[in-house]
């Protein structure tokens, strides 16, 4: 009997051990870290895109209520626990943990448009709400069908469901690589609902700027969806209107918005050419205008529009994820926008200071909590003062700018292609349009055979005269005038590859911006008259179109 009891206990112990091992194995597979769940995985924006296994539908979920939940599970990226918050931020519910036996191998994951990492469909909305320092949030109910396309007023909240290819990473030309990246980003959202931006031409400048600011302050937006802009009170439609508005937005980032904020200027960037830095205004910072500016910059770049040129090199380093030390090492006195501070800091380069200069320098050091100058700390103090004057005072503004850039989806390009920084944030000299650049892109009119039924048939001699006037006008134009010419011709200051030129019977020059076409009248008898009409047309680029 004793032997039988021992054998029975041994058999029972073996069965219990086998069952325990099976349960542990099941739990290990269900709770193991995976790139799809986000458990134990770094959320660095530099992490390459991966394909992951999605979870099955909620109808097949088997709760494991008897198993205690593991500790330290506060991340919203956790697959097993997804909290819903009330208005006070209190947790009011959680979803059950799905069994690993219900994993559907054929269901595809979706890509976070900020960090470019795959997540299951039910996890992505919660991850996106936290990714990129509080960037875009997405709702599964907002995901549109790819078989239909609907235009909705205001921003779109649809997101892409495919990952970017690696072709743009290996393209040697940074300009081409940037365009490849943007083309892929746009193609992913080509079937999503369009975002609509409407500007009323009869509104005042203050009202128009308020419309733009309200549009770009919207949260939870996929900025790579198709864009449709309209000008109320103007008959123009199509791509030309999009180009016109994106060009206007970039111009306002440099010159400022027409808003009345007391004595505060609404210029978001200040300083010299190629040394622009964010304004230190607390009013502009607290109004969240710098995150808005980051969205504007990224949105224009994604849609092929003009870039914000002339930023300070240390600012570009910080905006693109560079270190503070790298930014500080690139500082120059020209980066300091405040001329009084610049003059005071430059005193440290003098061998001898007057009593007044010494007092002035000491006051600035004490005001910024730095030691007073001495013979041994001049170089160090110069770097500290300059760094604080240029970058230290605008840390929050730089952070908001970077956050807005991430939300537009271009962060993978900036983080993985360092040579793209000069494309996204070009120098002023690069953006200056030259006459040779314009002339090379023009498709000059060709003579056509005489046709009695064609009323627009122009003699070859007249075409030669008008085109010679146009060539001379371009060669004599300043960079600013050439920029206005491109705005009149195609809608923005970015020269298109194929600029079509025609000579027709008309009274004034007419541009069809959607087709990159400029039609010149054939009646001009002198270059003086031709130039006068062209200048008049270029002065109207900021007032709309007037024709379809």
ROKE-126458 format. One record per residue (C-alpha): residue number from 0; residue in one letter; x, y, z. Coordinates in steps of 0.25 Angstrom, whole numbers. Each point is the difference from the previous one (the first is absolute). Layout:
{node NUM a {X Y Z}};
...
//
This chain:
{node 0 x {0 0 0}};
{node 1 x {11 10 3}};
{node 2 x {7 -3 -13}};
{node 3 x {-14 3 -7}};
{node 4 x {-2 13 7}};
{node 5 x {14 4 -3}};
{node 6 x {-2 -3 -15}};
{node 7 x {-14 7 0}};
{node 8 x {7 12 6}};
{node 9 x {11 0 -10}};
{node 10 x {-10 -1 -11}};
{node 11 x {-8 11 5}};
{node 12 x {12 9 2}};
{node 13 x {5 -3 -14}};
{node 14 x {-14 4 -6}};
{node 15 x {0 13 8}};
{node 16 x {14 3 -4}};
{node 17 x {-3 -3 -15}};
{node 18 x {-13 9 1}};
{node 19 x {8 11 7}};
{node 20 x {11 0 -11}};
{node 21 x {-11 0 -11}};
{node 22 x {-7 12 7}};
{node 23 x {14 7 2}};
{node 24 x {3 -2 -15}};
{node 25 x {-14 6 -4}};
{node 26 x {2 12 9}};
{node 27 x {15 2 -5}};
{node 28 x {-5 0 -15}};
{node 29 x {-11 10 4}};
{node 30 x {8 10 8}};
{node 31 x {13 -1 -7}};
{node 32 x {6 13 -5}};
{node 33 x {-4 3 -15}};
{node 34 x {2 11 -9}};
{node 35 x {-15 0 -3}};
{node 36 x {-4 2 15}};
{node 37 x {11 10 3}};
{node 38 x {3 -7 13}};
{node 39 x {15 2 3}};
{node 40 x {3 6 -13}};
{node 41 x {6 14 -1}};
{node 42 x {-8 10 -7}};
{node 43 x {11 7 -7}};
{node 44 x {-3 7 -13}};
{node 45 x {12 -6 -6}};
{node 46 x {-5 -14 2}};
{node 47 x {-2 -6 -14}};
{node 48 x {-14 -5 -5}};
{node 49 x {-3 -14 3}};
{node 50 x {-11 -9 -4}};
{node 51 x {-8 -6 12}};
{node 52 x {-11 -10 3}};
{node 53 x {-13 6 3}};
{node 54 x {-10 -5 10}};
{node 55 x {-13 -6 -3}};
{node 56 x {-14 6 2}};
{node 57 x {-6 3 14}};
{node 58 x {-11 -10 -2}};
{node 59 x {11 -12 2}};
{node 60 x {6 6 12}};
{node 61 x {2 -9 12}};
{node 62 x {2 7 13}};
{node 63 x {11 -5 10}};
{node 64 x {-7 5 12}};
{node 65 x {7 -10 10}};
{node 66 x {14 4 -4}};
{node 67 x {5 13 7}};
{node 68 x {4 11 -9}};
{node 69 x {15 3 -1}};
{node 70 x {6 12 7}};
{node 71 x {4 13 -6}};
{node 72 x {-10 1 -11}};
{node 73 x {-3 14 -1}};
{node 74 x {4 2 -15}};
{node 75 x {-12 4 -9}};
{node 76 x {8 -8 -10}};
{node 77 x {-3 -13 8}};
{node 78 x {-9 -10 -8}};
{node 79 x {-5 -7 12}};
{node 80 x {-5 12 8}};
{node 81 x {-7 12 -7}};
{node 82 x {-6 10 9}};
{node 83 x {-11 10 -3}};
{node 84 x {1 13 8}};
{node 85 x {-12 9 4}};
{node 86 x {1 15 0}};
{node 87 x {7 0 13}};
{node 88 x {11 -10 -5}};
{node 89 x {-5 -11 8}};
{node 90 x {1 -14 -5}};
{node 91 x {-15 -6 -2}};
{node 92 x {3 -12 -8}};
{node 93 x {9 -10 -6}};
{node 94 x {-1 -11 -11}};
{node 95 x {3 -14 2}};
{node 96 x {13 -7 -4}};
{node 97 x {-2 -8 -13}};
{node 98 x {5 -14 0}};
{node 99 x {12 -3 -9}};
{node 100 x {-8 -11 -6}};
{node 101 x {-9 10 -7}};
{node 102 x {11 7 -8}};
{node 103 x {-4 2 -14}};
{node 104 x {13 -2 -9}};
{node 105 x {-7 6 -12}};
{node 106 x {-4 13 6}};
{node 107 x {9 12 -4}};
{node 108 x {5 10 10}};
{node 109 x {0 15 -2}};
{node 110 x {11 10 1}};
{node 111 x {1 11 9}};
{node 112 x {2 12 -9}};
{node 113 x {10 7 10}};
{node 114 x {9 -11 5}};
{node 115 x {-2 -9 -12}};
{node 116 x {-2 -12 9}};
{node 117 x {-11 -11 -3}};
{node 118 x {-11 -2 11}};
{node 119 x {-13 -8 0}};
{node 120 x {-12 7 -4}};
{node 121 x {-6 1 14}};
{node 122 x {13 5 6}};
{node 123 x {4 11 -10}};
{node 124 x {-10 10 4}};
{node 125 x {5 0 14}};
{node 126 x {15 0 -4}};
{node 127 x {-2 11 -10}};
{node 128 x {-6 9 11}};
{node 129 x {13 0 8}};
{node 130 x {10 -2 -12}};
{node 131 x {8 12 -4}};
{node 132 x {-1 7 13}};
{node 133 x {-16 1 -1}};
{node 134 x {-1 0 -15}};
{node 135 x {-11 -5 -8}};
{node 136 x {-11 -9 5}};
{node 137 x {-8 -9 -8}};
{node 138 x {-13 -7 1}};
{node 139 x {-4 -13 -7}};
{node 140 x {-13 5 -3}};
{node 141 x {6 12 -8}};
{node 142 x {8 -10 -9}};
{node 143 x {-7 2 -14}};
{node 144 x {-2 -11 -11}};
{node 145 x {10 0 -11}};
{node 146 x {-11 -3 -10}};
{node 147 x {-7 14 2}};
{node 148 x {5 14 2}};
{node 149 x {-7 11 7}};
{node 150 x {4 14 2}};
{node 151 x {-2 5 14}};
{node 152 x {1 14 5}};
{node 153 x {12 3 9}};
{node 154 x {11 -10 3}};
{node 155 x {-1 -14 -2}};
{node 156 x {3 -11 11}};
{node 157 x {3 -12 -10}};
{node 158 x {13 -7 1}};
{node 159 x {8 -8 -9}};
{node 160 x {0 -15 1}};
{node 161 x {13 -4 -8}};
{node 162 x {14 3 3}};
{node 163 x {10 8 -8}};
{node 164 x {10 -8 -9}};
{node 165 x {15 2 2}};
{node 166 x {3 6 -14}};
{node 167 x {1 14 5}};
{node 168 x {10 -4 10}};
{node 169 x {10 -5 -10}};
{node 170 x {-2 11 -10}};
{node 171 x {13 8 -1}};
{node 172 x {-6 14 -4}};
{node 173 x {-7 5 13}};
{node 174 x {-9 9 -9}};
{node 175 x {-5 -12 -7}};
{node 176 x {-1 -9 13}};
{node 177 x {-8 11 7}};
{node 178 x {-10 0 -12}};
{node 179 x {-1 -15 0}};
{node 180 x {-3 0 15}};
{node 181 x {-11 10 -2}};
{node 182 x {-6 -7 -12}};
{node 183 x {-1 -13 8}};
{node 184 x {-6 7 12}};
{node 185 x {-10 7 -9}};
{node 186 x {-3 -13 -7}};
{node 187 x {-3 -7 13}};
{node 188 x {-12 10 3}};
{node 189 x {-4 3 -15}};
{node 190 x {-13 -8 3}};
{node 191 x {-3 7 13}};
{node 192 x {-10 11 2}};
{node 193 x {5 14 -5}};
{node 194 x {3 11 9}};
{node 195 x {-7 13 -4}};
{node 196 x {6 14 3}};
{node 197 x {-9 12 -5}};
{node 198 x {5 14 1}};
{node 199 x {-10 11 -2}};
{node 200 x {6 11 -10}};
{node 201 x {-10 10 6}};
{node 202 x {5 -2 14}};
{node 203 x {10 10 6}};
{node 204 x {14 -4 2}};
{node 205 x {-2 -3 15}};
{node 206 x {-12 -9 -3}};
{node 207 x {8 -8 -11}};
{node 208 x {12 -2 9}};
{node 209 x {-10 -4 11}};
{node 210 x {-5 -11 -10}};
{node 211 x {14 -5 -3}};
{node 212 x {4 0 15}};
{node 213 x {-13 -8 4}};
{node 214 x {2 -10 -11}};
{node 215 x {14 -3 4}};
{node 216 x {-3 0 15}};
{node 217 x {-9 -12 -2}};
{node 218 x {4 -13 7}};
{node 219 x {-1 -15 -5}};
{node 220 x {3 4 -14}};
{node 221 x {7 -9 -11}};
{node 222 x {7 11 -8}};
{node 223 x {3 -9 -12}};
{node 224 x {-14 -2 -5}};
{node 225 x {-4 8 -13}};
{node 226 x {-2 15 2}};
{node 227 x {-10 8 -7}};
{node 228 x {0 15 2}};
{node 229 x {-10 10 -4}};
{node 230 x {-1 15 -1}};
{node 231 x {-14 5 3}};
{node 232 x {-3 11 -10}};
{node 233 x {10 -5 -10}};
{node 234 x {-3 -9 -12}};
{node 235 x {13 -7 0}};
{node 236 x {1 -15 4}};
{node 237 x {10 -11 -1}};
{node 238 x {14 -2 4}};
{node 239 x {3 15 -2}};
{node 240 x {-8 4 11}};
{node 241 x {7 -10 9}};
{node 242 x {14 5 -4}};
{node 243 x {-5 15 2}};
{node 244 x {-5 -3 15}};
{node 245 x {13 -8 3}};
{node 246 x {9 11 -5}};
{node 247 x {-8 10 8}};
{node 248 x {1 -8 13}};
{node 249 x {16 -1 -2}};
{node 250 x {0 15 -2}};
{node 251 x {-8 3 12}};
{node 252 x {10 -9 9}};
{node 253 x {11 10 -4}};
{node 254 x {-8 13 0}};
{node 255 x {-10 -3 11}};
{node 256 x {-15 -1 1}};
{node 257 x {-10 11 1}};
{node 258 x {-4 -2 14}};
{node 259 x {-2 11 11}};
{node 260 x {7 -6 12}};
{node 261 x {2 13 8}};
{node 262 x {14 6 -2}};
{node 263 x {5 -14 -4}};
{node 264 x {5 -2 -14}};
{node 265 x {-6 -13 -7}};
{node 266 x {13 -3 -7}};
{node 267 x {4 -14 4}};
{node 268 x {14 1 -5}};
{node 269 x {10 11 2}};
{node 270 x {14 3 -4}};
{node 271 x {9 2 -13}};
{node 272 x {-1 -9 -12}};
{node 273 x {5 -14 2}};
{node 274 x {0 3 15}};
{node 275 x {-15 0 3}};
{node 276 x {-3 -5 14}};
{node 277 x {-14 -1 7}};
{node 278 x {-5 12 7}};
{node 279 x {1 0 15}};
{node 280 x {-14 6 2}};
{node 281 x {-7 -7 11}};
{node 282 x {-13 4 -6}};
{node 283 x {3 -7 -13}};
{node 284 x {5 -13 7}};
{node 285 x {-12 -1 9}};
{node 286 x {-9 2 -12}};
{node 287 x {6 -13 -5}};
{node 288 x {4 7 -13}};
{node 289 x {13 -7 -1}};
{node 290 x {-6 -14 -1}};
{node 291 x {-9 6 -11}};
{node 292 x {12 5 -7}};
{node 293 x {6 -14 0}};
{node 294 x {-12 -6 -6}};
{node 295 x {0 11 -11}};
{node 296 x {14 -3 -3}};
{node 297 x {-2 -15 -1}};
{node 298 x {-13 1 -7}};
{node 299 x {6 9 -11}};
{node 300 x {12 -9 -2}};
{node 301 x {-8 -13 -1}};
{node 302 x {-9 6 -11}};
{node 303 x {12 5 -8}};
{node 304 x {-2 15 4}};
{node 305 x {11 10 4}};
{node 306 x {8 -2 12}};
{node 307 x {4 9 11}};
{node 308 x {13 5 -3}};
{node 309 x {11 9 7}};
{node 310 x {-1 -7 14}};
{node 311 x {12 0 9}};
{node 312 x {9 -12 -1}};
{node 313 x {0 -3 15}};
{node 314 x {-15 1 -1}};
{node 315 x {-1 -10 -11}};
{node 316 x {9 -10 8}};
{node 317 x {-9 0 11}};
{node 318 x {-13 -1 -8}};
{node 319 x {6 -12 -7}};
{node 320 x {3 -8 13}};
{node 321 x {15 5 1}};
{node 322 x {6 2 14}};
{node 323 x {1 13 8}};
{node 324 x {15 -1 -1}};
{node 325 x {0 -1 -15}};
{node 326 x {-9 12 -1}};
{node 327 x {8 8 10}};
{node 328 x {13 -2 -8}};
{node 329 x {-6 5 -13}};
{node 330 x {-5 13 7}};
{node 331 x {5 14 -5}};
{node 332 x {-3 14 4}};
{node 333 x {-9 2 -12}};
{node 334 x {-9 -10 6}};
{node 335 x {-3 9 11}};
{node 336 x {-13 8 -4}};
{node 337 x {1 10 11}};
{node 338 x {10 11 -4}};
{node 339 x {2 5 14}};
{node 340 x {3 -14 5}};
{node 341 x {9 -3 -12}};
{node 342 x {8 13 3}};
{node 343 x {1 -3 14}};
{node 344 x {5 -14 -2}};
{node 345 x {10 4 -10}};
{node 346 x {7 9 11}};
{node 347 x {6 -13 5}};
{node 348 x {9 -1 -13}};
{node 349 x {6 14 4}};
{node 350 x {13 0 8}};
{node 351 x {-3 12 8}};
{node 352 x {-14 5 5}};
{node 353 x {-4 13 5}};
{node 354 x {-7 2 13}};
{node 355 x {-13 2 -7}};
{node 356 x {2 -13 -9}};
{node 357 x {4 -8 12}};
{node 358 x {-13 4 7}};
{node 359 x {-8 -3 -12}};
{node 360 x {6 -14 -1}};
{node 361 x {-1 -3 14}};
{node 362 x {-15 4 1}};
{node 363 x {-3 -10 -11}};
{node 364 x {8 -11 6}};
{node 365 x {-7 2 13}};
{node 366 x {-14 1 -6}};
{node 367 x {2 -14 -7}};
{node 368 x {6 -6 13}};
{node 369 x {14 -1 -6}};
{node 370 x {13 4 7}};
{node 371 x {6 13 -2}};
{node 372 x {11 1 -11}};
{node 373 x {15 -2 4}};
{node 374 x {13 -2 -7}};
{node 375 x {-2 -16 1}};
{node 376 x {-14 -2 -4}};
{node 377 x {-2 10 -12}};
{node 378 x {-1 -11 -11}};
{node 379 x {-9 -9 8}};
{node 380 x {-9 12 4}};
{node 381 x {-1 4 -14}};
{node 382 x {-5 -13 -4}};
{node 383 x {-10 -1 11}};
{node 384 x {-5 14 -2}};
{node 385 x {-2 -2 -15}};
{node 386 x {-6 -14 2}};
{node 387 x {-11 5 9}};
{node 388 x {-2 13 -8}};
{node 389 x {-3 -9 -13}};
{node 390 x {-5 -13 5}};
{node 391 x {-2 0 15}};
{node 392 x {-11 10 0}};
{node 393 x {-8 -7 -10}};
{node 394 x {1 -15 4}};
{node 395 x {-16 -1 1}};
{node 396 x {-1 6 -14}};
{node 397 x {10 -10 -6}};
{node 398 x {-7 -12 7}};
{node 399 x {-14 5 -6}};
{node 400 x {6 2 -14}};
{node 401 x {6 -14 0}};
{node 402 x {-13 -6 6}};
{node 403 x {-8 6 -12}};
{node 404 x {10 -5 -10}};
{node 405 x {-1 -14 6}};
{node 406 x {-16 0 -2}};
{node 407 x {1 3 -15}};
{node 408 x {7 -14 -2}};
{node 409 x {14 5 -5}};
{node 410 x {8 -4 12}};
{node 411 x {5 -13 -6}};
{node 412 x {6 8 -11}};
{node 413 x {7 10 10}};
{node 414 x {5 -11 9}};
{node 415 x {5 -10 -10}};
{node 416 x {5 9 -11}};
{node 417 x {9 11 6}};
{node 418 x {3 6 -14}};
{node 419 x {-15 3 -1}};
{node 420 x {1 11 10}};
{node 421 x {5 10 -10}};
{node 422 x {-12 -4 -9}};
{node 423 x {-10 2 11}};
{node 424 x {7 13 5}};
{node 425 x {7 6 -11}};
{node 426 x {9 12 0}};
{node 427 x {-5 13 -5}};
{node 428 x {10 0 -12}};
{node 429 x {-5 -14 -4}};
{node 430 x {-14 5 -1}};
{node 431 x {3 12 -8}};
{node 432 x {-5 -3 -14}};
{node 433 x {10 4 -12}};
{node 434 x {-3 4 -14}};
{node 435 x {7 -12 -5}};
{node 436 x {-8 -10 8}};
{node 437 x {-13 6 -5}};
{node 438 x {4 0 -15}};
{node 439 x {4 -14 1}};
{node 440 x {-13 -5 4}};
{node 441 x {-8 8 -10}};
{node 442 x {-7 -8 -12}};
{node 443 x {1 11 -10}};
{node 444 x {-12 2 -10}};
{node 445 x {2 -7 -14}};
{node 446 x {-5 5 -13}};
{node 447 x {-13 -6 -5}};
{node 448 x {-5 -2 -14}};
{node 449 x {-9 10 -6}};
{node 450 x {-15 -4 2}};
{node 451 x {-12 8 -5}};
{node 452 x {-8 -6 11}};
{node 453 x {10 3 11}};
{node 454 x {-2 15 5}};
{node 455 x {11 -1 10}};
{node 456 x {11 -2 -11}};
{node 457 x {11 9 3}};
{node 458 x {11 4 -11}};
{node 459 x {14 -6 3}};
{node 460 x {6 14 0}};
{node 461 x {-10 5 11}};
{node 462 x {3 -12 9}};
{node 463 x {15 2 -1}};
{node 464 x {-2 15 4}};
{node 465 x {-9 -4 12}};
{node 466 x {9 -11 5}};
{node 467 x {13 9 -2}};
{node 468 x {-7 10 9}};
{node 469 x {-3 -11 10}};
{node 470 x {14 -5 0}};
{node 471 x {5 14 3}};
{node 472 x {-10 3 11}};
{node 473 x {5 -13 7}};
{node 474 x {15 3 -2}};
{node 475 x {-2 14 6}};
{node 476 x {-9 -4 11}};
{node 477 x {5 0 15}};
{node 478 x {-2 -13 8}};
{node 479 x {-12 6 7}};
{node 480 x {-6 3 -13}};
{node 481 x {3 -14 -5}};
{node 482 x {-7 -5 12}};
{node 483 x {-12 8 -3}};
{node 484 x {0 -5 -14}};
{node 485 x {0 -14 4}};
{node 486 x {-12 3 10}};
{node 487 x {-8 6 -12}};
{node 488 x {4 -11 -9}};
{node 489 x {-2 -13 8}};
{node 490 x {-6 5 13}};
{node 491 x {13 0 9}};
{node 492 x {14 3 0}};
{node 493 x {5 -14 -3}};
{node 494 x {4 -1 -15}};
{node 495 x {-7 -12 -6}};
{node 496 x {7 -9 -10}};
{node 497 x {-8 4 -12}};
{node 498 x {-4 15 -2}};
{node 499 x {-9 1 -12}};
{node 500 x {0 13 -7}};
{node 501 x {-10 4 -11}};
{node 502 x {-2 12 -9}};
{node 503 x {-15 3 -2}};
{node 504 x {-9 11 -4}};
{node 505 x {-4 7 14}};
{node 506 x {1 13 7}};
{node 507 x {8 -4 12}};
{node 508 x {9 -11 4}};
{node 509 x {-8 -12 6}};
{node 510 x {5 -12 8}};
{node 511 x {-6 -13 2}};
{node 512 x {7 -5 12}};
{node 513 x {-6 -14 0}};
{node 514 x {7 -3 -13}};
{node 515 x {12 9 2}};
{node 516 x {-4 8 -12}};
{node 517 x {3 15 -2}};
{node 518 x {-7 6 -12}};
{node 519 x {6 13 -6}};
{node 520 x {-8 10 -9}};
{node 521 x {6 2 -14}};
{node 522 x {-3 15 -1}};
{node 523 x {12 6 7}};
{node 524 x {8 9 -9}};
{node 525 x {11 4 10}};
{node 526 x {7 -7 12}};
{node 527 x {-4 12 9}};
{node 528 x {-15 -3 -2}};
{node 529 x {3 -15 2}};
{node 530 x {8 2 13}};
{node 531 x {-11 10 5}};
{node 532 x {-11 -10 -1}};
{node 533 x {8 -11 5}};
{node 534 x {4 8 13}};
{node 535 x {-15 3 2}};
{node 536 x {-3 -15 -1}};
{node 537 x {10 -4 10}};
{node 538 x {-5 10 10}};
{node 539 x {-13 -7 0}};
{node 540 x {5 -13 5}};
{node 541 x {-4 1 14}};
{node 542 x {-14 5 -3}};
{node 543 x {-6 -13 -6}};
{node 544 x {-2 -5 -14}};
{node 545 x {-13 5 -7}};
{node 546 x {0 -10 -11}};
{node 547 x {-2 -15 0}};
//
